[in-house]
């Protein structure tokens, strides 16, 4: 009885290395492209948080008759201010502080540097430093048209 030779052929080591290299390159391209998406998502989250803080400040102003001072800050939205002027009719507008996507506290100025007739609310952005180009706030950036 003759044995039939099997026609099944396996992959060589070189073929396996080439396939793994191609998969690695594709994964690298996917990860590289997704990091840009994450940056955009963080910026949009900060803008959404700023809108929420603006709404809470509007409610605070309706309740107390004025906006918090810079010294009282956004903390006045969840904790009764201890610095003057202390509002007579105060209630919490938020349960707790909201941090920006980079883990920093949102900043508040009244009157604002960018909105001198109102207030500024902003995230210090990824660098964590105020008044730099990566800040995201409730103002329009003149040089970028955003």
Secondary structure, 3 states (H helix, E strand, C coil): CCCCCCCCCCCCHHHHHHHHHHHHHHHHHHHHHHHHHHHHHHHHHHHHHHHHHHHHHHHHHHHHCCCCCCCCCHHHHCCCCCCCCCCCCCCCCCCCCCECCCCCECEEEECCCCCCCCEEEEECCCCCCCCCCCCEECCCCCCCCC
